[in-house]
Amino acid sequence: MIRIGGHDLIVLVFTAILVWHAGRAAFPEGNPPAFVVEDSPGIFVWLGKGFGSQGIRQFDDGVSLGDVIELTDVLPPISFREGLSSQWPVLSGQSYHVEQGEEGSEIVQDGFFSAARQMALGIPLHPDRMKYHDWLELKGIGPVIAERIESFRQKNGDFGGLEHLRRVKGIGPKRIERWQKFF
């Protein structure tokens, strides 16, 4: 027979209460999960005509265009439009479709999702990939500022980052700070 003294019993009860309380805090609703899955947002790509599974697809970060083709049901033979390669890294927000080329089917990059779609999916925006209509999606930008941004980039080249938008008349630190969460 095991004898538990008064002090030992208090320690045992206290430990049991701590374990029970910690379990409730870790898993406040329902049963605890069998395993924990870390959030990995990956990248989002739009697959258009010519892909059997058209629409937005999510892939692991670092996937190449060749990997995307392997993971989808595009029938060979496939060639790549000039400037594209199977080793080409795919970026979140890009869109692709298949066209009939001179020697069969060709993979073509259409461009990037609209700013509204990227913001809805949590894909960071990049100022050098945005067009006039994309700028209008950001709070505080109307047609005049959007036109200034486009004109400035055409005259001076890419911005390289959000902070460099300060060079555009009408864009100051407060606007940059408000938009930071989208870039």
Phi and psi in degrees as GROMACS dihedral restraints (atoms count N, CA, C in turn):
[ dihedral_restraints ]
;  ai    aj    ak    al  type     phi  dphi    fc
    3     4     5     6     1   -95.4    20    10
    4     5     6     7     1   131.3    20    10
    6     7     8     9     1  -104.7    20    10
    7     8     9    10     1   130.5    20    10
    9    10    11    12     1  -114.8    20    10
   10    11    12    13     1   124.4    20    10
   12    13    14    15     1   -80.2    20    10
   13    14    15    16     1   170.9    20    10
   15    16    17    18     1   -57.4    20    10
   16    17    18    19     1   -43.4    20    10
   18    19    20    21     1   -66.2    20    10
   19    20    21    22     1   -44.6    20    10
   21    22    23    24     1   -62.5    20    10
   22    23    24    25     1   -38.7    20    10
   24    25    26    27     1   -65.5    20    10
   25    26    27    28     1   -41.6    20    10
   27    28    29    30     1   -63.1    20    10
   28    29    30    31     1   -44.4    20    10
   30    31    32    33     1   -62.8    20    10
   31    32    33    34     1   -42.1    20    10
   33    34    35    36     1   -64.7    20    10
   34    35    36    37     1   -45.1    20    10
   36    37    38    39     1   -65.1    20    10
   37    38    39    40     1   -44.0    20    10
   39    40    41    42     1   -61.0    20    10
   40    41    42    43     1   -43.5    20    10
   42    43    44    45     1   -63.3    20    10
   43    44    45    46     1   -42.5    20    10
   45    46    47    48     1   -62.0    20    10
   46    47    48    49     1   -41.7    20    10
   48    49    50    51     1   -65.2    20    10
   49    50    51    52     1   -42.4    20    10
   51    52    53    54     1   -61.6    20    10
   52    53    54    55     1   -44.6    20    10
   54    55    56    57     1   -63.9    20    10
   55    56    57    58     1   -44.5    20    10
   57    58    59    60     1   -61.3    20    10
   58    59    60    61     1   -45.7    20    10
   60    61    62    63     1   -66.0    20    10
   61    62    63    64     1   -41.6    20    10
   63    64    65    66     1   -63.3    20    10
   64    65    66    67     1   -38.4    20    10
   66    67    68    69     1   -64.1    20    10
   67    68    69    70     1   -39.7    20    10
   69    70    71    72     1   -67.0    20    10
   70    71    72    73     1   -36.5    20    10
   72    73    74    75     1   -70.3    20    10
   73    74    75    76     1   -38.1    20    10
   75    76    77    78     1   -72.2    20    10
   76    77    78    79     1   -35.2    20    10
   78    79    80    81     1  -130.5    20    10
   79    80    81    82     1    73.9    20    10
   81    82    83    84     1   -65.3    20    10
   82    83    84    85     1   -27.6    20    10
   84    85    86    87     1  -123.2    20    10
   85    86    87    88     1   127.7    20    10
   87    88    89    90     1    71.6    20    10
   88    89    90    91     1  -160.3    20    10
   90    91    92    93     1   -82.2    20    10
   91    92    93    94     1   151.7    20    10
   93    94    95    96     1   -68.5    20    10
   94    95    96    97     1   149.4    20    10
   96    97    98    99     1   -69.0    20    10
   97    98    99   100     1   154.3    20    10
   99   100   101   102     1   -71.4    20    10
  100   101   102   103     1   -30.1    20    10
  102   103   104   105     1  -154.3    20    10
  103   104   105   106     1   160.8    20    10
  105   106   107   108     1  -103.9    20    10
  106   107   108   109     1   132.1    20    10
  108   109   110   111     1  -109.5    20    10
  109   110   111   112     1   123.7    20    10
  111   112   113   114     1   -75.2    20    10
  112   113   114   115     1   144.7    20    10
  114   115   116   117     1   -69.8    20    10
  115   116   117   118     1   126.1    20    10
  117   118   119   120     1  -135.5    20    10
  118   119   120   121     1    96.8    20    10
  120   121   122   123     1   -62.9    20    10
  121   122   123   124     1   -27.3    20    10
  123   124   125   126     1    63.5    20    10
  124   125   126   127     1  -155.0    20    10
  126   127   128   129     1  -126.3    20    10
  127   128   129   130     1   152.2    20    10
  129   130   131   132     1  -111.2    20    10
  130   131   132   133     1   132.9    20    10
  132   133   134   135     1  -132.9    20    10
  133   134   135   136     1   140.3    20    10
  135   136   137   138     1   -94.9    20    10
  136   137   138   139     1   122.4    20    10
  138   139   140   141     1  -107.3    20    10
  139   140   141   142     1   116.6    20    10
  141   142   143   144     1   -96.8    20    10
  142   143   144   145     1  -148.3    20    10
  144   145   146   147     1   -58.6    20    10
  145   146   147   148     1   146.1    20    10
  147   148   149   150     1    96.3    20    10
  148   149   150   151     1   -17.5    20    10
  150   151   152   153     1   -97.4    20    10
  151   152   153   154     1   134.6    20    10
  153   154   155   156     1   -62.6    20    10
  154   155   156   157     1   -36.0    20    10
  156   157   158   159     1  -108.4    20    10
  157   158   159   160     1    86.5    20    10
  159   160   161   162     1   -80.8    20    10
  160   161   162   163     1   152.5    20    10
  162   163   164   165     1   121.4    20    10
  163   164   165   166     1  -168.2    20    10
  165   166   167   168     1   -80.0    20    10
  166   167   168   169     1   130.3    20    10
  168   169   170   171     1  -126.3    20    10
  169   170   171   172     1   147.0    20    10
  171   172   173   174     1  -108.5    20    10
  172   173   174   175     1   132.8    20    10
  174   175   176   177     1  -128.6    20    10
  175   176   177   178     1   164.9    20    10
  177   178   179   180     1   -67.4    20    10
  178   179   180   181     1   148.8    20    10
  180   181   182   183     1   -62.8    20    10
  181   182   183   184     1   142.6    20    10
  183   184   185   186     1    90.1    20    10
  184   185   186   187     1     7.8    20    10
  186   187   188   189     1   -74.6    20    10
  187   188   189   190     1   146.5    20    10
  189   190   191   192     1  -100.2    20    10
  190   191   192   193     1   167.5    20    10
  192   193   194   195     1   -61.0    20    10
  193   194   195   196     1   -36.6    20    10
  195   196   197   198     1   -62.9    20    10
  196   197   198   199     1   -38.6    20    10
  198   199   200   201     1   -63.5    20    10
  199   200   201   202     1   -42.4    20    10
  201   202   203   204     1   -59.9    20    10
  202   203   204   205     1   -42.9    20    10
  204   205   206   207     1   -65.0    20    10
  205   206   207   208     1   -41.5    20    10
  207   208   209   210     1   -64.0    20    10
  208   209   210   211     1   -36.5    20    10
  210   211   212   213     1   -83.2    20    10
  211   212   213   214     1    -8.7    20    10
  213   214   215   216     1  -115.8    20    10
  214   215   216   217     1   173.7    20    10
  216   217   218   219     1  -102.3    20    10
  217   218   219   220     1    64.2    20    10
  219   220   221   222     1   -95.5    20    10
  220   221   222   223     1   130.2    20    10
  222   223   224   225     1   -86.2    20    10
  223   224   225   226     1   135.0    20    10
  225   226   227   228     1   -69.5    20    10
  226   227   228   229     1   165.1    20    10
  228   229   230   231     1   -82.4    20    10
  229   230   231   232     1   140.8    20    10
  231   232   233   234     1  -123.1    20    10
  232   233   234   235     1   134.2    20    10
  234   235   236   237     1  -116.9    20    10
  235   236   237   238     1   171.6    20    10
  237   238   239   240     1  -115.3    20    10
  238   239   240   241     1   134.3    20    10
  240   241   242   243     1   -56.3    20    10
  241   242   243   244     1   148.7    20    10
  243   244   245   246     1   -50.2    20    10
  244   245   246   247     1   133.8    20    10
  246   247   248   249     1    95.5    20    10
  247   248   249   250     1    -9.5    20    10
  249   250   251   252     1  -111.6    20    10
  250   251   252   253     1   153.1    20    10
  252   253   254   255     1  -147.3    20    10
  253   254   255   256     1   157.6    20    10
  255   256   257   258     1   -65.2    20    10
  256   257   258   259     1   -22.8    20    10
  258   259   260   261     1   -87.1    20    10
  259   260   261   262     1    -5.2    20    10
  261   262   263   264     1   -59.6    20    10
  262   263   264   265     1   126.1    20    10
  264   265   266   267     1   -71.0    20    10
  265   266   267   268     1   139.9    20    10
  267   268   269   270     1   -94.1    20    10
  268   269   270   271     1   132.6    20    10
  270   271   272   273     1  -103.7    20    10
  271   272   273   274     1   150.7    20    10
  273   274   275   276     1   -62.8    20    10
  274   275   276   277     1   132.8    20    10
  276   277   278   279     1    98.1    20    10
  277   278   279   280     1    -3.5    20    10
  279   280   281   282     1   -78.9    20    10
  280   281   282   283     1   156.9    20    10
  282   283   284   285     1  -131.2    20    10
  283   284   285   286     1   144.1    20    10
  285   286   287   288     1  -135.0    20    10
  286   287   288   289     1   152.8    20    10
  288   289   290   291     1  -146.9    20    10
  289   290   291   292     1   170.4    20    10
  291   292   293   294     1  -110.6    20    10
  292   293   294   295     1   131.7    20    10
  294   295   296   297     1  -120.3    20    10
  295   296   297   298     1   156.9    20    10
  297   298   299   300     1   -79.1    20    10
  298   299   300   301     1   119.5    20    10
  300   301   302   303     1  -103.8    20    10
  301   302   303   304     1  -171.7    20    10
  303   304   305   306     1   -65.3    20    10
  304   305   306   307     1   -33.9    20    10
  306   307   308   309     1  -115.7    20    10
  307   308   309   310     1    33.4    20    10
  309   310   311   312     1   117.1    20    10
  310   311   312   313     1  -149.9    20    10
  312   313   314   315     1   -86.7    20    10
  313   314   315   316     1   142.4    20    10
  315   316   317   318     1  -125.2    20    10
  316   317   318   319     1   138.6    20    10
  318   319   320   321     1   -83.0    20    10
  319   320   321   322     1   131.8    20    10
  321   322   323   324     1  -127.3    20    10
  322   323   324   325     1   136.1    20    10
  324   325   326   327     1   -90.2    20    10
  325   326   327   328     1   123.5    20    10
  327   328   329   330     1   -80.5    20    10
  328   329   330   331     1   -32.2    20    10
  330   331   332   333     1   140.5    20    10
  331   332   333   334     1  -141.0    20    10
  333   334   335   336     1  -124.4    20    10
  334   335   336   337     1   159.7    20    10
  336   337   338   339     1   -59.0    20    10
  337   338   339   340     1   159.3    20    10
  339   340   341   342     1   -66.4    20    10
  340   341   342   343     1   159.0    20    10
  342   343   344   345     1   -60.4    20    10
  343   344   345   346     1   -38.1    20    10
  345   346   347   348     1   -61.9    20    10
  346   347   348   349     1   -43.4    20    10
  348   349   350   351     1   -67.7    20    10
  349   350   351   352     1   -39.9    20    10
  351   352   353   354     1   -64.5    20    10
  352   353   354   355     1   -42.7    20    10
  354   355   356   357     1   -65.3    20    10
  355   356   357   358     1   -38.6    20    10
  357   358   359   360     1   -64.7    20    10
  358   359   360   361     1   -34.1    20    10
  360   361   362   363     1   -90.2    20    10
  361   362   363   364     1    -4.7    20    10
  363   364   365   366     1    77.8    20    10
  364   365   366   367     1    21.9    20    10
  366   367   368   369     1   -86.0    20    10
  367   368   369   370     1   124.5    20    10
  369   370   371   372     1   -60.9    20    10
  370   371   372   373     1   137.5    20    10
  372   373   374   375     1   -79.4    20    10
  373   374   375   376     1   157.0    20    10
  375   376   377   378     1  -130.8    20    10
  376   377   378   379     1   125.5    20    10
  378   379   380   381     1   -60.7    20    10
  379   380   381   382     1   -23.1    20    10
  381   382   383   384     1   -83.9    20    10
  382   383   384   385     1    -9.8    20    10
  384   385   386   387     1  -103.9    20    10
  385   386   387   388     1    -1.3    20    10
  387   388   389   390     1   -90.8    20    10
  388   389   390   391     1   147.3    20    10
  390   391   392   393     1  -113.5    20    10
  391   392   393   394     1   175.7    20    10
  393   394   395   396     1   -46.9    20    10
  394   395   396   397     1   -52.0    20    10
  396   397   398   399     1   -67.2    20    10
  397   398   399   400     1   -28.7    20    10
  399   400   401   402     1   -65.9    20    10
  400   401   402   403     1   -41.3    20    10
  402   403   404   405     1   -63.1    20    10
  403   404   405   406     1   -33.1    20    10
  405   406   407   408     1   -65.8    20    10
  406   407   408   409     1   -18.4    20    10
  408   409   410   411     1   -74.5    20    10
  409   410   411   412     1   -19.8    20    10
  411   412   413   414     1   -83.3    20    10
  412   413   414   415     1   137.3    20    10
  414   415   416   417     1   -60.9    20    10
  415   416   417   418     1   131.8    20    10
  417   418   419   420     1    94.6    20    10
  418   419   420   421     1     1.1    20    10
  420   421   422   423     1  -114.6    20    10
  421   422   423   424     1   124.3    20    10
  423   424   425   426     1  -111.2    20    10
  424   425   426   427     1  -172.6    20    10
  426   427   428   429     1   -58.5    20    10
  427   428   429   430     1   -35.6    20    10
  429   430   431   432     1   -67.2    20    10
  430   431   432   433     1   -49.0    20    10
  432   433   434   435     1   -67.6    20    10
  433   434   435   436     1   -40.3    20    10
  435   436   437   438     1   -60.0    20    10
  436   437   438   439     1   -41.4    20    10
  438   439   440   441     1   -66.8    20    10
  439   440   441   442     1   -39.1    20    10
  441   442   443   444     1   -61.9    20    10
  442   443   444   445     1   -42.5    20    10
  444   445   446   447     1   -62.3    20    10
  445   446   447   448     1   -47.8    20    10
  447   448   449   450     1   -62.6    20    10
  448   449   450   451     1   -44.6    20    10
  450   451   452   453     1   -62.9    20    10
  451   452   453   454     1   -43.1    20    10
  453   454   455   456     1   -61.0    20    10
  454   455   456   457     1   -44.9    20    10
  456   457   458   459     1   -67.1    20    10
  457   458   459   460     1   -37.7    20    10
  459   460   461   462     1   -64.8    20    10
  460   461   462   463     1   -36.8    20    10
  462   463   464   465     1   -80.7    20    10
  463   464   465   466     1   -36.5    20    10
  465   466   467   468     1  -113.4    20    10
  466   467   468   469     1    -4.4    20    10
  468   469   470   471     1    91.5    20    10
  469   470   471   472     1  -176.4    20    10
  471   472   473   474     1   -62.1    20    10
  472   473   474   475     1   154.0    20    10
  474   475   476   477     1   -79.2    20    10
  475   476   477   478     1   -39.9    20    10
  477   478   479   480     1    88.2    20    10
  478   479   480   481     1   -23.8    20    10
  480   481   482   483     1  -176.6    20    10
  481   482   483   484     1   166.4    20    10
  483   484   485   486     1   -60.9    20    10
  484   485   486   487     1   -41.0    20    10
  486   487   488   489     1   -58.1    20    10
  487   488   489   490     1   -30.2    20    10
  489   490   491   492     1   -74.0    20    10
  490   491   492   493     1    -7.7    20    10
  492   493   494   495     1   -68.0    20    10
  493   494   495   496     1   -15.6    20    10
  495   496   497   498     1   -59.7    20    10
  496   497   498   499     1   -21.1    20    10
  498   499   500   501     1   -70.9    20    10
  499   500   501   502     1   -14.2    20    10
  501   502   503   504     1   -86.1    20    10
  502   503   504   505     1   131.2    20    10
  504   505   506   507     1   -59.9    20    10
  505   506   507   508     1   129.1    20    10
  507   508   509   510     1    98.9    20    10
  508   509   510   511     1    -4.2    20    10
  510   511   512   513     1  -115.2    20    10
  511   512   513   514     1   116.8    20    10
  513   514   515   516     1  -119.4    20    10
  514   515   516   517     1  -173.9    20    10
  516   517   518   519     1   -61.4    20    10
  517   518   519   520     1   -33.3    20    10
  519   520   521   522     1   -65.8    20    10
  520   521   522   523     1   -42.3    20    10
  522   523   524   525     1   -64.9    20    10
  523   524   525   526     1   -44.5    20    10
  525   526   527   528     1   -58.5    20    10
  526   527   528   529     1   -44.6    20    10
  528   529   530   531     1   -63.1    20    10
  529   530   531   532     1   -39.5    20    10
  531   532   533   534     1   -65.1    20    10
  532   533   534   535     1   -34.8    20    10
  534   535   536   537     1   -87.5    20    10
  535   536   537   538     1   -13.6    20    10
  537   538   539   540     1   -50.0    20    10
  538   539   540   541     1   -38.4    20    10
  540   541   542   543     1   -66.6    20    10
  541   542   543   544     1   -17.0    20    10
  543   544   545   546     1   -94.7    20    10
  544   545   546   547     1   -10.2    20    10
